[in-house]
Amino acid sequence: MSLAHPTMRLFGLIAALSLLVGACSGPPTSKDGDAGPLAERDYTFTAVDVPSEERFKLVLESKSRRPICTGSSEWPNAAGFMENASTRASVVAGQETFRYKDFSMDVCPWKSCGNPMKQGARIESSLFYRHFELPERLYDAPKELVYRPHPFWCDTGHWIDERKR
């Protein structure tokens, strides 16, 4: 039977349309999207330079109904340490750029280490000038922190203290 037969032409057309629709639709996504939380839609981030305290004050606030997490590589701990962030955090003062020092931190497999945040929750931390090796002469100078956190959906993390579903 050749494609000239009306039934075969119909099957060929259906197959072509199925491929086209499948290619355009992309992978299945959840209602919040698979790419992770989006700034402004799912969370807000602010950074304020506080020269008198030799730090940048950071605030992350969840706007999402789905819990978001940060972890040690995306959010500094209470002492201002963030894991291996030299390529993601820097300070620009005039024509000079100062990269964040890399810190190797212990892996924490517990969900609480991911800083789980429900809607409306807010976490604060700091990035200290000393972790950028910023010269004291620039403490009061105008400067810009180049850093954006990239939180993730808590339910996509692999936590040792959560039961398998």
DSSP file (Angstrom, degrees, kcal/mol; ACC not computed):
  #  RESIDUE AA STRUCTURE BP1 BP2  ACC     N-H-->O    O-->H-N    N-H-->O    O-->H-N    TCO  KAPPA ALPHA  PHI   PSI    X-CA   Y-CA   Z-CA
    1    1 A M              0   0    0      0, 0.0     2,-0.1     0, 0.0     0, 0.0   0.000 360.0 360.0 360.0 129.2    0.0    0.0    0.0
    2    2 A S    >   -     0   0    0      1,-0.1     3,-1.6     0, 0.0     6,-0.3  -0.459 360.0-105.0 -94.7 169.0    1.5    3.4   -1.0
    3    3 A L  T 3  S+     0   0    0      1,-0.3     6,-0.1    -2,-0.1     9,-0.1   0.584 111.8  79.2 -68.0  -8.7    1.1    6.8    0.7
    4    4 A A  T 3   +     0   0    0      4,-0.1    -1,-0.3     5,-0.1     5,-0.0   0.752  69.9  97.5 -70.8 -22.5   -1.2    7.7   -2.2
    5    5 A H  S <> S-     0   0    0     -3,-1.6     4,-2.1     1,-0.1     3,-0.3  -0.489  83.4-127.7 -67.2 135.1   -4.0    5.7   -0.4
    6    6 A P  H  > S+     0   0    0      0, 0.0     4,-1.9     0, 0.0    -1,-0.1   0.828 106.8  52.5 -56.1 -37.3   -6.2    8.1    1.6
    7    7 A T  H  > S+     0   0    0      2,-0.2     4,-2.2     1,-0.2     5,-0.2   0.914 110.3  47.1 -67.2 -42.0   -5.9    6.1    4.8
    8    8 A M  H  > S+     0   0    0     -3,-0.3     4,-2.5    -6,-0.3    -1,-0.2   0.875 110.3  52.9 -67.6 -38.2   -2.1    6.1    4.7
    9    9 A R  H  X S+     0   0    0     -4,-2.1     4,-2.4     2,-0.2    -1,-0.2   0.903 109.1  50.3 -62.2 -40.1   -2.1    9.9    3.9
   10   10 A L  H  X S+     0   0    0     -4,-1.9     4,-2.5     2,-0.2    -2,-0.2   0.923 111.2  47.6 -64.0 -45.1   -4.3   10.4    7.0
   11   11 A F  H  X S+     0   0    0     -4,-2.2     4,-2.5     2,-0.2    -2,-0.2   0.897 112.2  50.4 -62.4 -40.6   -1.9    8.3    9.2
   12   12 A G  H  X S+     0   0    0     -4,-2.5     4,-2.2     2,-0.2    -2,-0.2   0.900 111.2  48.2 -63.7 -41.3    1.1   10.2    7.8
   13   13 A L  H  X S+     0   0    0     -4,-2.4     4,-2.5     2,-0.2    -2,-0.2   0.910 111.7  49.3 -65.5 -43.2   -0.6   13.6    8.5
   14   14 A I  H  X S+     0   0    0     -4,-2.5     4,-2.4     2,-0.2    -2,-0.2   0.908 111.4  49.9 -62.3 -42.9   -1.5   12.5   12.1
   15   15 A A  H  X S+     0   0    0     -4,-2.5     4,-2.1     2,-0.2    -2,-0.2   0.913 111.7  47.9 -63.0 -43.2    2.1   11.3   12.7
   16   16 A A  H  X S+     0   0    0     -4,-2.2     4,-2.3     1,-0.2    -2,-0.2   0.915 112.6  48.2 -64.9 -43.0    3.6   14.6   11.4
   17   17 A L  H  X S+     0   0    0     -4,-2.5     4,-2.8     2,-0.2     5,-0.3   0.890 109.5  53.3 -64.6 -38.9    1.2   16.7   13.5
   18   18 A S  H  X S+     0   0    0     -4,-2.4     4,-2.4     2,-0.2    -2,-0.2   0.916 110.3  47.2 -61.5 -43.5    1.9   14.6   16.6
   19   19 A L  H  X S+     0   0    0     -4,-2.1     4,-2.3     2,-0.2    -2,-0.2   0.916 113.4  48.6 -63.4 -42.9    5.7   15.2   16.2
   20   20 A L  H  X S+     0   0    0     -4,-2.3     4,-1.8     2,-0.2    -2,-0.2   0.934 113.6  45.2 -64.3 -47.5    5.1   18.9   15.6
   21   21 A V  H  X S+     0   0    0     -4,-2.8     4,-1.7     1,-0.2    -1,-0.2   0.907 113.8  50.7 -63.8 -41.9    2.9   19.3   18.7
   22   22 A G  H  X S+     0   0    0     -4,-2.4     4,-0.9    -5,-0.3    -1,-0.2   0.885 110.1  49.5 -63.1 -39.5    5.2   17.3   20.8
   23   23 A A  H  < S+     0   0    0     -4,-2.3    -1,-0.2     1,-0.2    -2,-0.2   0.846 114.2  45.1 -69.2 -33.6    8.2   19.3   19.7
   24   24 A C  H  < S+     0   0    0     -4,-1.8    -1,-0.2     1,-0.2    -2,-0.2   0.754 105.5  59.7 -82.2 -24.8    6.5   22.6   20.5
   25   25 A S  H  < S-     0   0    0     -4,-1.7    -1,-0.2    -5,-0.2    -2,-0.2   0.781  87.7-160.6 -79.7 -24.5    5.0   21.7   23.9
   26   26 A G     <  -     0   0    0     -4,-0.9    -1,-0.1    -5,-0.1     3,-0.1  -0.122  41.6 -28.3  72.4-174.7    8.4   20.9   25.6
   27   27 A P  S    S-     0   0    0      0, 0.0     2,-0.0     0, 0.0    -4,-0.0  -0.324  78.8 -90.1 -72.0 156.2    8.7   18.9   28.7
   28   28 A P        -     0   0    0      0, 0.0     2,-0.3     0, 0.0    -2,-0.0  -0.382  47.7-162.7 -64.6 144.2    5.9   18.7   31.2
   29   29 A T        -     0   0    0     -3,-0.1     2,-0.1     4,-0.1    -3,-0.0  -0.919  17.3-117.9-128.0 154.9    6.1   21.4   33.9
   30   30 A S    >   -     0   0    0     -2,-0.3     3,-1.1     1,-0.1     4,-0.1  -0.308  44.8 -94.3 -78.6 173.8    4.5   21.8   37.3
   31   31 A K  T 3  S+     0   0    0      1,-0.3    -1,-0.1     2,-0.1     3,-0.1   0.797 129.8  43.5 -62.4 -26.7    2.2   24.8   37.9
   32   32 A D  T 3  S-     0   0    0      1,-0.2    -1,-0.3     5,-0.0     4,-0.1   0.525 120.9-108.7 -93.7  -6.7    5.2   26.7   39.3
   33   33 A G    <   -     0   0    0     -3,-1.1     3,-0.5     1,-0.1    -1,-0.2   0.123  12.7-107.7  93.0 150.3    7.5   25.6   36.5
   34   34 A D  S    S+     0   0    0      1,-0.2    -1,-0.1    -4,-0.1   119,-0.1   0.617 102.2  79.9 -86.7 -14.1   10.5   23.2   36.6
   35   35 A A  S    S-     0   0    0      1,-0.2    -1,-0.2    -3,-0.1    -2,-0.1   0.612 102.0-109.7 -74.2 -10.8   13.2   25.9   36.2
   36   36 A G        -     0   0    0     -3,-0.5    -1,-0.2    -4,-0.1   116,-0.1  -0.386  57.3 -27.5 105.0 172.5   13.0   26.9   39.9
   37   37 A P        -     0   0    0      0, 0.0     2,-0.4     0, 0.0    -4,-0.0  -0.271  61.3-137.6 -61.8 143.6   11.8   29.9   41.7
   38   38 A L     >> -     0   0    0    112,-0.0     4,-3.2     1,-0.0     5,-0.9  -0.869  21.7-107.0-106.8 136.9   11.8   33.2   39.8
   39   39 A A  B  45S+a   43   0A   0     -2,-0.4     2,-1.3     1,-0.2     5,-0.2  -0.289 102.4   9.8 -58.1 144.0   12.9   36.5   41.2
   40   40 A E  T  45S+     0   0    0      3,-3.2    -1,-0.2     1,-0.2     4,-0.1  -0.189 128.1  58.5  75.1 -40.1   10.1   38.9   41.9
   41   41 A R  T  45S+     0   0    0     -2,-1.3    -2,-0.2    -3,-0.3    -1,-0.2   0.933 125.6  13.0 -79.1 -47.7    7.4   36.3   41.2
   42   42 A D  T  <5S+     0   0    0     -4,-3.2    21,-3.5     1,-0.3    22,-1.3   0.645 134.3   2.6-105.6 -19.7    8.5   33.7   43.9
   43   43 A Y  E   < -aB  39  62A   0     -5,-0.9    -3,-3.2    19,-0.3     2,-0.4  -0.989  57.2-135.8-159.8 160.0   10.9   35.8   46.1
   44   44 A T  E     - B   0  61A   0     17,-2.3    17,-2.4    -2,-0.3     2,-0.4  -0.937  16.6-163.7-119.7 149.8   12.4   39.2   46.5
   45   45 A F  E     + B   0  60A   0     -2,-0.4     2,-0.4    15,-0.2    15,-0.2  -0.999   8.0 178.6-133.3 132.6   16.1   39.9   47.2
   46   46 A T  E     - B   0  59A   0     13,-2.3    13,-2.4    -2,-0.4     2,-0.4  -0.986   8.6-168.0-132.5 147.8   17.7   43.1   48.6
   47   47 A A  E     - B   0  58A   0     -2,-0.4     2,-0.4    11,-0.2    11,-0.2  -0.998   6.5-170.3-133.3 128.1   21.2   43.9   49.4
   48   48 A V  E     - B   0  57A   0      9,-2.5     9,-3.1    -2,-0.4     2,-0.4  -0.977  21.9-129.2-123.1 129.4   22.2   47.1   51.3
   49   49 A D  E     - B   0  56A   0     -2,-0.4     7,-0.2     7,-0.2    -2,-0.0  -0.636  22.9-175.7 -76.3 126.8   25.7   48.3   51.8
   50   50 A V  E > > + B   0  55A   0      5,-2.9     3,-1.7    -2,-0.4     5,-1.4  -0.735   6.2 175.8-124.5  80.8   26.4   49.0   55.5
   51   51 A P  G > 5S+     0   0    0      0, 0.0     3,-1.2     0, 0.0    -1,-0.1   0.830  77.0  62.5 -57.1 -34.8   29.9   50.6   55.6
   52   52 A S  G 3 5S+     0   0    0      1,-0.3    88,-0.0     2,-0.1    -2,-0.0   0.746 113.4  36.3 -64.3 -21.3   29.8   51.2   59.4
   53   53 A E  G < 5S-     0   0    0     -3,-1.7    -1,-0.3     2,-0.2     3,-0.1   0.304 109.2-124.1-111.1   6.2   29.5   47.4   59.9
   54   54 A E  T < 5S+     0   0    0     -3,-1.2    75,-2.1    -4,-0.4    76,-0.4   0.898  75.6  90.1  53.4  48.8   31.8   46.5   57.0
   55   55 A R  E   <S-BC  50 128A   0     -5,-1.4    -5,-2.9    73,-0.3     2,-0.5  -0.979  75.9-114.2-159.2 166.7   29.2   44.3   55.3
   56   56 A F  E     -BC  49 127A   0     71,-2.4    71,-1.8    -2,-0.3     2,-0.5  -0.969  32.7-139.2-106.5 126.6   26.4   44.0   52.9
   57   57 A K  E     -BC  48 126A   0     -9,-3.1    -9,-2.5    -2,-0.5     2,-0.4  -0.774  21.3-160.7 -88.6 127.3   23.1   43.2   54.6
   58   58 A L  E     -BC  47 125A   0     67,-3.0    67,-1.9    -2,-0.5     2,-0.4  -0.876  11.1-174.7-113.2 140.2   21.1   40.6   52.6
   59   59 A V  E     -BC  46 124A   0    -13,-2.4   -13,-2.3    -2,-0.4     2,-0.4  -0.994   3.1-174.8-136.0 128.8   17.4   39.9   52.8
   60   60 A L  E     -BC  45 123A   0     63,-2.6    63,-2.6    -2,-0.4     2,-0.4  -0.991   7.7-174.1-121.7 127.0   15.5   37.1   51.0
   61   61 A E  E     -BC  44 122A   0    -17,-2.4   -17,-2.3    -2,-0.4     2,-0.3  -0.984  18.9-132.7-127.7 130.4   11.7   36.9   51.3
   62   62 A S  E     +B   43   0A   0     59,-2.4    58,-2.5    -2,-0.4   -19,-0.3  -0.605  25.4 171.2 -81.9 135.3    9.5   34.2   49.9
   63   63 A K        +     0   0    0    -21,-3.5   -20,-0.2    -2,-0.3     2,-0.2   0.356  51.7 101.5-114.4  -2.3    6.4   35.1   47.9
   64   64 A S        -     0   0    0    -22,-1.3     4,-0.1     2,-0.2    55,-0.1  -0.555  66.2-145.0 -91.1 146.9    5.6   31.6   46.8
   65   65 A R  S    S+     0   0    0     -2,-0.2    54,-0.2    53,-0.1    -1,-0.1   0.687  90.2  76.3 -76.2 -18.6    3.1   29.1   48.2
   66   66 A R  S    S-     0   0    0     52,-0.1    -2,-0.2     1,-0.1    -3,-0.1  -0.813  98.9-107.4 -92.6 129.2    5.6   26.4   47.4
   67   67 A P        -     0   0    0      0, 0.0    87,-2.0     0, 0.0    88,-0.4  -0.287  34.6-156.8 -60.3 135.5    8.5   26.2   49.9
   68   68 A I  E     -DE 117 153B   0     49,-2.0    49,-2.5    85,-0.2     2,-0.3  -0.846   5.9-163.0-112.1 152.9   11.8   27.5   48.6
   69   69 A C  E     - E   0 152B   0     83,-3.2    83,-2.4    -2,-0.3    46,-0.2  -0.858  13.1-170.8-128.7 162.5   15.3   26.6   49.9
   70   70 A T        -     0   0    0     44,-3.4     3,-0.3    -2,-0.3    45,-0.2   0.711  19.3-167.2-119.7 -59.6   18.8   28.1   49.5
   71   71 A G    >>  -     0   0    0     42,-0.3     4,-1.4     1,-0.2     3,-1.2  -0.067  46.7 -64.4  83.7 168.4   21.6   25.9   50.9
   72   72 A S  T 34 S+     0   0    0      1,-0.3    11,-2.6     2,-0.2    -1,-0.2   0.652 130.0  53.7 -71.1 -17.0   25.2   26.8   51.6
   73   73 A S  T 34 S+     0   0    0     -3,-0.3    -1,-0.3     9,-0.2    -2,-0.1   0.574 117.2  35.3 -93.4  -7.9   26.2   27.5   48.0
   74   74 A E  T <4 S+     0   0    0     -3,-1.2    -2,-0.2     1,-0.3    76,-0.1   0.533 120.7  35.6-118.7 -11.1   23.4   30.0   47.4
   75   75 A W  S  < S-     0   0    0     -4,-1.4    -1,-0.3    74,-0.1     8,-0.2  -0.985  79.8-117.0-147.8 132.2   23.0   31.8   50.7
   76   76 A P        -     0   0    0      0, 0.0     6,-0.2     0, 0.0    -3,-0.1  -0.360  29.7-125.8 -69.2 146.3   25.6   32.8   53.3
   77   77 A N    >   -     0   0    0      4,-2.6     3,-2.3    -5,-0.1    49,-0.5  -0.115  43.9 -78.0 -78.1-174.6   25.4   31.3   56.8
   78   78 A A  T 3  S+     0   0    0      1,-0.3    -1,-0.1     2,-0.1    47,-0.0   0.776 133.6  52.2 -60.0 -27.8   25.3   33.4   60.0
   79   79 A A  T 3  S-     0   0    0      2,-0.1    -1,-0.3    46,-0.0    49,-0.1   0.433 120.9-107.5 -88.0   0.8   29.1   34.1   59.8
   80   80 A G  S <  S+     0   0    0     -3,-2.3     2,-0.3     1,-0.3    48,-0.3   0.603  71.8 142.5  85.9  11.6   28.8   35.3   56.2
   81   81 A F        -     0   0    0     46,-0.1    -4,-2.6    -6,-0.1     2,-0.4  -0.696  25.3-178.0 -89.8 138.8   30.4   32.2   54.7
   82   82 A M    >   -     0   0    0     -2,-0.3     3,-0.6    19,-0.3    21,-0.6  -0.999  31.8-107.9-135.1 137.0   29.1   30.8   51.4
   83   83 A E  B 3  S-f  103   0C   0    -11,-2.6    21,-0.2    -2,-0.4    19,-0.1  -0.445  82.9 -26.8 -73.0 128.5   30.4   27.7   49.7
   84   84 A N  T 3  S+     0   0    0     19,-2.1     3,-0.2    -2,-0.2    -1,-0.2   0.831  84.5 144.4  40.9  58.1   32.5   28.1   46.5
   85   85 A A    X>  +     0   0    0     -3,-0.6     3,-1.6    16,-0.3     4,-1.5   0.215  24.4 112.6-111.0  14.3   31.0   31.4   45.5
   86   86 A S  T 34 S+     0   0    0      1,-0.3    14,-0.3     2,-0.2    -1,-0.2   0.769  82.7  47.8 -63.0 -24.1   34.0   33.3   43.9
   87   87 A T  T 34 S+     0   0    0     -3,-0.2    -1,-0.3     1,-0.1    -2,-0.1   0.565 117.7  41.7 -89.9  -7.8   32.4   33.1   40.5
   88   88 A R  T <4 S+     0   0    0     -3,-1.6    60,-0.5     1,-0.2     2,-0.4   0.511 110.7  51.1-115.8  -7.7   29.0   34.3   41.7
   89   89 A A     <  +     0   0    0     -4,-1.5    11,-2.4    58,-0.1     2,-0.3  -0.992  57.8 143.7-137.8 131.4   29.8   37.1   44.1
   90   90 A S  E     -GH  99 146D   0     56,-1.6    56,-3.6    -2,-0.4     2,-0.4  -0.974  36.8-128.8-154.5 165.3   32.0   40.2   43.7
   91   91 A V  E     -GH  98 145D   0      7,-2.3     7,-2.8    -2,-0.3     2,-0.5  -0.982  16.5-157.3-120.2 132.2   32.2   43.8   44.7
   92   92 A V  E     +GH  97 144D   0     52,-2.7    52,-2.5    -2,-0.4     2,-0.5  -0.950  15.0 173.1-111.3 122.3   32.9   46.5   42.2
   93   93 A A  E >   -G   96   0D   0      3,-2.5     3,-2.2    -2,-0.5     2,-0.3  -0.956  65.2 -49.7-129.1 110.8   34.4   49.8   43.5
   94   94 A G  T 3  S-     0   0    0     -2,-0.5    49,-0.0    48,-0.3     0, 0.0  -0.487 123.2 -20.7  63.3-124.1   35.3   52.3   40.7
   95   95 A Q  T 3  S+     0   0    0     -2,-0.3     2,-0.3    -3,-0.1    -1,-0.3   0.352 120.5  94.9 -96.3   3.9   37.4   50.3   38.2
   96   96 A E  E <   -G   93   0D   0     -3,-2.2    -3,-2.5     2,-0.0     2,-0.4  -0.766  54.5-161.4-104.3 143.6   38.3   47.6   40.7
   97   97 A T  E     -G   92   0D   0     -2,-0.3     2,-0.5    -5,-0.2    -5,-0.2  -0.981   1.7-165.0-122.4 133.5   36.6   44.2   41.2
   98   98 A F  E     -G   91   0D   0     -7,-2.8    -7,-2.3    -2,-0.4     2,-0.2  -0.963  13.0-146.2-122.1 115.3   37.0   42.1   44.3
   99   99 A R  E     -G   90   0D   0     -2,-0.5    -9,-0.2    -9,-0.2   -13,-0.1  -0.513  24.8-105.0 -82.0 147.0   35.9   38.5   44.1
  100  100 A Y        -     0   0    0    -11,-2.4    32,-0.2   -15,-0.3     2,-0.2  -0.440  40.6-110.5 -65.0 139.0   34.5   36.6   47.1
  101  101 A K        -     0   0    0     30,-3.1   -16,-0.3    -2,-0.1     2,-0.3  -0.514  33.2-114.5 -72.4 139.8   36.9   34.2   48.6
  102  102 A D        -     0   0    0     -2,-0.2     2,-0.4   -18,-0.1   -19,-0.1  -0.558  31.1-168.2 -75.1 137.6   36.0   30.5   48.2
  103  103 A F  B     -f   83   0C   0    -21,-0.6   -19,-2.1    -2,-0.3     2,-0.6  -0.992  14.4-145.1-125.1 135.0   35.1   28.6   51.2
  104  104 A S        -     0   0    0     -2,-0.4     2,-0.3   -21,-0.2   -21,-0.1  -0.893  27.1-172.0 -98.6 121.2   34.8   24.8   51.4
  105  105 A M        -     0   0    0     -2,-0.6     2,-0.1     1,-0.1     3,-0.0  -0.769  29.2 -93.9-115.3 157.6   32.1   23.9   53.8
  106  106 A D        -     0   0    0     -2,-0.3     2,-0.3     1,-0.1    -1,-0.1  -0.399  45.3-109.9 -65.1 143.2   30.9   20.6   55.2
  107  107 A V        -     0   0    0     -2,-0.1    -1,-0.1     2,-0.0     0, 0.0  -0.590  29.7-160.2 -74.1 133.9   28.0   19.1   53.3
  108  108 A C        -     0   0    0     -2,-0.3   -36,-0.1     1,-0.1     5,-0.0  -0.945  11.9-176.4-119.6 109.9   24.8   19.2   55.3
  109  109 A P        +     0   0    0      0, 0.0    51,-2.4     0, 0.0    52,-0.5   0.410  50.9 106.3 -87.0   3.6   22.2   16.6   54.1
  110  110 A W  S >  S-     0   0    0     49,-0.2     3,-1.4    50,-0.2     4,-0.4  -0.606  74.7-128.2 -87.1 143.8   19.4   17.8   56.5
  111  111 A K  G >  S+     0   0    0      1,-0.3     3,-1.8    -2,-0.3    -1,-0.1   0.840 106.4  64.7 -58.8 -34.8   16.5   19.8   55.1
  112  112 A S  G >  S+     0   0    0      1,-0.3     3,-1.4     2,-0.2    -1,-0.3   0.786  92.0  64.1 -61.9 -25.5   17.0   22.5   57.8
  113  113 A C  G <  S+     0   0    0     -3,-1.4    -1,-0.3     1,-0.3   -42,-0.3   0.693  92.2  64.3 -69.9 -17.7   20.4   23.3   56.2
  114  114 A G  G <  S-     0   0    0     -3,-1.8   -44,-3.4    -4,-0.4    -1,-0.3   0.401 107.4-126.1 -84.5   3.3   18.5   24.4   53.0
  115  115 A N    <   -     0   0    0     -3,-1.4    -3,-0.1   -46,-0.2    -2,-0.1   0.945  28.4-145.8  52.5  55.6   16.8   27.2   55.0
  116  116 A P        -     0   0    0      0, 0.0     2,-0.4     0, 0.0   -47,-0.2  -0.260  16.4-163.9 -56.9 135.0   13.3   26.2   54.0
  117  117 A M  B     -D   68   0B   0    -49,-2.5   -49,-2.0    -3,-0.1     2,-0.1  -0.982   7.9-158.6-127.9 124.1   11.0   29.2   53.6
  118  118 A K    >   -     0   0    0     -2,-0.4     3,-2.4   -51,-0.2   -56,-0.3  -0.444  52.1 -61.9 -87.1 170.3    7.3   29.2   53.4
  119  119 A Q  T 3  S+     0   0    0      1,-0.3   -56,-0.2   -54,-0.2    -1,-0.2  -0.288 127.8  16.3 -54.6 131.2    5.3   32.1   51.8
  120  120 A G  T 3  S+     0   0    0    -58,-2.5    -1,-0.3     1,-0.3   -57,-0.1   0.238  93.2 134.1  87.7 -12.9    6.0   35.3   53.7
  121  121 A A    <   -     0   0    0     -3,-2.4   -59,-2.4   -60,-0.1     2,-0.4  -0.352  37.3-162.1 -69.8 152.6    9.1   33.9   55.4
  122  122 A R  E     -C   61   0A   0    -61,-0.2     2,-0.4    -3,-0.1   -61,-0.2  -1.000   8.5-168.2-139.6 133.8   12.2   36.1   55.4
  123  123 A I  E     -C   60   0A   0    -63,-2.6   -63,-2.6    -2,-0.4     2,-0.4  -0.959   6.3-161.8-122.8 146.3   15.9   35.3   56.0
  124  124 A E  E     +C   59   0A   0     -2,-0.4     2,-0.3   -65,-0.2   -65,-0.2  -0.931  19.0 149.1-123.9 148.6   18.7   37.8   56.6
  125  125 A S  E     -C   58   0A   0    -67,-1.9   -67,-3.0    -2,-0.4     2,-0.3  -0.888  29.6-120.2-157.2-171.7   22.4   37.3   56.3
  126  126 A S  E     -C   57   0A   0    -49,-0.5     2,-0.5    -2,-0.3   -69,-0.2  -0.978   4.6-151.0-140.8 151.5   25.6   39.3   55.5
  127  127 A L  E     -C   56   0A   0    -71,-1.8   -71,-2.4    -2,-0.3     2,-0.2  -0.990  32.7-143.7-117.6 117.7   28.5   39.3   53.1
  128  128 A F  E >   -C   55   0A   0     -2,-0.5     3,-1.4   -48,-0.3     4,-0.4  -0.561  14.8-126.7 -88.4 144.4   31.4   40.9   54.9
  129  129 A Y  G > >S+     0   0    0    -75,-2.1     3,-2.0     1,-0.3     5,-1.7   0.860 107.6  63.8 -52.9 -39.5   34.0   43.1   53.2
  130  130 A R  G > 5S+     0   0    0    -76,-0.4     3,-0.8     1,-0.3    -1,-0.3   0.789  93.7  61.0 -61.3 -27.4   36.8   40.9   54.5
  131  131 A H  G < 5S+     0   0    0     -3,-1.4   -30,-3.1     1,-0.2    -1,-0.3   0.591 108.5  43.8 -76.9  -8.3   35.6   38.0   52.5
  132  132 A F  G < 5S-     0   0    0     -3,-2.0    -1,-0.2    -4,-0.4    -2,-0.2   0.389 109.9-124.9-105.2  -2.9   36.2   40.0   49.4
  133  133 A E  T < 5 -     0   0    0     -3,-0.8    -3,-0.2    -4,-0.5    -2,-0.1   0.889  44.0-179.0  53.6  41.7   39.5   41.3   50.6
  134  134 A L      < -     0   0    0     -5,-1.7    -1,-0.2   -36,-0.1    -2,-0.1  -0.573  29.3-115.3 -71.7 126.4   38.2   44.8   50.1
  135  135 A P    >   -     0   0    0      0, 0.0     3,-2.3     0, 0.0     4,-0.3  -0.347  17.8-122.6 -63.7 143.7   40.8   47.4   51.0
  136  136 A E  G >  S+     0   0    0      1,-0.3     3,-1.6     2,-0.2     4,-0.4   0.801 108.6  69.8 -57.0 -31.3   39.9   49.6   53.9
  137  137 A R  G 3  S+     0   0    0      1,-0.3    -1,-0.3     2,-0.1     3,-0.2   0.683 100.9  48.4 -61.4 -17.3   40.3   52.7   51.8
  138  138 A L  G X  S+     0   0    0     -3,-2.3     3,-0.8     1,-0.1    -1,-0.3   0.411  79.4  98.8-103.9   0.9   37.1   51.6   49.9
  139  139 A Y  T <  S+     0   0    0     -3,-1.6    -1,-0.1    -4,-0.3    -2,-0.1   0.895  95.7  31.6 -56.5 -42.4   34.9   50.9   52.9
  140  140 A D  T 3  S+     0   0    0     -4,-0.4    -1,-0.3    -3,-0.2    -2,-0.1   0.433 101.1 103.2 -96.0   0.4   33.1   54.3   52.6
  141  141 A A  S <  S-     0   0    0     -3,-0.8     2,-0.1     1,-0.1    -3,-0.1  -0.423  87.1 -90.0 -79.3 156.3   33.4   54.6   48.8
  142  142 A P        +     0   0    0      0, 0.0   -48,-0.3     0, 0.0     2,-0.3  -0.462  61.1 163.0 -62.9 135.6   30.5   53.9   46.4
  143  143 A K        -     0   0    0    -50,-0.2     2,-0.4    -2,-0.1   -50,-0.2  -0.981  31.1-135.4-153.2 161.5   30.5   50.2   45.5
  144  144 A E  E     -H   92   0D   0    -52,-2.5   -52,-2.7    -2,-0.3     2,-0.6  -0.980  11.5-140.5-125.8 131.7   28.2   47.6   44.1
  145  145 A L  E     -H   91   0D   0     -2,-0.4     2,-0.9   -54,-0.2   -54,-0.2  -0.809  13.5-157.1 -86.3 123.9   27.7   44.0   45.3
  146  146 A V  E     +H   90   0D   0    -56,-3.6   -56,-1.6    -2,-0.6     2,-0.3  -0.849  47.4 113.9-103.6  96.5   27.4   41.7   42.3
  147  147 A Y        -     0   0    0     -2,-0.9   -58,-0.1   -58,-0.2    -2,-0.1  -0.921  35.4-178.7-164.7 133.9   25.5   38.8   43.6
  148  148 A R        -     0   0    0    -60,-0.5     2,-0.1    -2,-0.3    -2,-0.0  -0.977  25.8-132.1-136.8 124.0   22.1   37.2   43.1
  149  149 A P        -     0   0    0      0, 0.0   -74,-0.1     0, 0.0   -75,-0.1  -0.381   9.2-153.0 -70.9 154.8   20.9   34.2   45.0
  150  150 A H        -     0   0    0    -76,-0.1   -75,-0.1   -80,-0.1  -112,-0.0  -0.706  17.4-170.6-128.2  79.7   19.4   31.3   43.1
  151  151 A P        -     0   0    0      0, 0.0     2,-0.3     0, 0.0   -81,-0.2  -0.167   6.7-149.9 -65.5 166.2   17.0   29.5   45.5
  152  152 A F  E     -E   69   0B   0    -83,-2.4   -83,-3.2  -116,-0.1     2,-0.4  -0.883  29.3 -84.6-132.7 164.5   15.4   26.1   44.5
  153  153 A W  E >   -E   68   0B   0     -2,-0.3     3,-2.0   -85,-0.2     4,-0.4  -0.568  34.6-139.6 -70.4 127.2   12.2   24.3   45.3
  154  154 A C  G >  S+     0   0    0    -87,-2.0     3,-1.4    -2,-0.4    -1,-0.2   0.841 100.0  61.9 -57.4 -34.8   12.7   22.5   48.6
  155  155 A D  G 3  S+     0   0    0    -88,-0.4    -1,-0.3     1,-0.3   -87,-0.1   0.538  98.5  57.1 -74.9  -2.7   10.8   19.5   47.3
  156  156 A T  G <  S+     0   0    0     -3,-2.0    -1,-0.3     2,-0.1    -2,-0.2   0.507  88.6  98.0 -99.2  -6.4   13.4   19.0   44.6
  157  157 A G  S <  S-     0   0    0     -3,-1.4     2,-0.7    -4,-0.4   -46,-0.0  -0.350  76.5-124.7 -75.5 160.5   16.3   18.7   47.1
  158  158 A H        -     0   0    0     -2,-0.1     2,-0.4   -48,-0.1    -3,-0.1  -0.892  36.1-179.8-108.9 101.6   17.6   15.4   48.3
  159  159 A W    >   -     0   0    0     -2,-0.7     3,-1.2     1,-0.1   -49,-0.2  -0.867  29.2-148.5-110.3 133.8   17.4   15.4   52.1
  160  160 A I  T 3  S+     0   0    0    -51,-2.4   -50,-0.2    -2,-0.4    -1,-0.1   0.758  98.0  56.0 -68.4 -25.4   18.5   12.5   54.3
  161  161 A D  T 3  S+     0   0    0    -52,-0.5     2,-0.4     2,-0.1    -1,-0.2   0.253  90.4  88.7 -95.8  13.5   15.8   13.3   56.9
  162  162 A E  S <  S-     0   0    0     -3,-1.2     2,-0.1   -51,-0.0     3,-0.1  -0.914  79.1-118.3-111.2 139.3   12.8   13.1   54.5
  163  163 A R        -     0   0    0     -2,-0.4     2,-0.2     1,-0.1    -4,-0.1  -0.398  33.8-105.8 -68.6 147.8   11.0    9.9   53.7
  164  164 A K              0   0    0      1,-0.1    -1,-0.1    -2,-0.1     0, 0.0  -0.535 360.0 360.0 -71.8 140.0   11.1    8.6   50.2
  165  165 A R              0   0    0     -2,-0.2    -1,-0.1    -3,-0.1    -2,-0.0   0.436 360.0 360.0 -93.3 360.0    7.8    9.1   48.4
